[in-house]
């Protein structure tokens, strides 16, 4: 029998399944909505796989520290509501701890790690089928420290933003935590200019050179003076990107490097994740989706 767009819409609203899943279910059950619901439920894994195309830009990030190893990880869901439920939180713990106890370097390796479900990818798929939303491992970073270094970490809004740093030269946990809070709040891209790729500096230098050449007030200045102005402008333009050159968030009269120097400390590693950053969120146009389905 012919399946109408209205039937597909009804089944989708009842089950949360994708439109193609709903159309297939109705086709297989001759338009019987209740039978189609059962058909979808019996195919939980297939349903989970269909959800993989949905935009997952919510979720949580987490930092786990154990001995000399730490992990920062982000797991995404479609809605922040799901990110708060116990099943999602349990999944996040499983993902973080599984990867922490491994040597995985990229997502593909992490997803093949052994779990009670077979592999980590199976654990995630099972969670998708149970929870009913697309869930993805977005990214992670493993950090290792030396015995004379310490970790500092900070979690904001239950995992919307997390940061972790490695600090040496001090055993003061509060110093390390404050630096982690600085990273979370001020979002530096690099620890210092020493950690900044040369192409980033060169690109910014080219921009500042062009600006300087276009500044008529400097046209008659000696080249030595222009060079000094250029370096000053370059340093200022790059300082917010560098942790040590930022204003210290607890005392804006200090730079972070001043705070570190006061505490005989040095930052050697840092990671900061803000959930969903850089992901383009899609706004669903259900009317257009139904119209397109009706033409098939």
FENQUI-V266637 format. One line per field, one symbol per residue. ss: DSSP state (h for helix, s for strand, l for the rest). psi: psi as a letter, one per 30 degrees, with the letter a starting at -180 (. if undefined). A space follows every 50 residues. Layout:
ss=???
psi=???
//
This chain:
ss=llllhhhhhhhhhhhlllhhhhhhhhhhllllhhhhhhhhhllhhhhhhh hhhllllsssssssssllsssssssssllhhhhllhhhhhhhhhhhhhhh llllllhhhhhllssllsshhhhhhhhhhhhllllsssssssssllllss ssssssllllssssssssllllhhhhhhhhhhhhhhlllsllhhhllhhh hhhhhhhhhhhhhllhhhllllhhhhhhhhhhhhhhhhhllshhhlssll ssssshhhhhhhlllssssssssslllllllllllhhhhhhhhhll
psi=lkkleeeeeeeeeefglleeeeeeeeefghgjeeeeeeeeefheeeeeef ffflkjgaallkkkkjbgklkkkkkklelfeeffleeeeeeeeeeeeeee gagkfleeeeffkklffdleeeeeeeeeeeeglkkkjellkkkkllfgll kklkkkhggekllklkklflgjeeeeeeeeeeeeefhlflelfffkkefe eeeeeeeeeeeeffjffgegkleeeeeeeeeeeeeeffeffkefflkkff jffkleeeeeeeghlkkflkkkkkkfkfkjkkjkieeeeeeeeff.
//
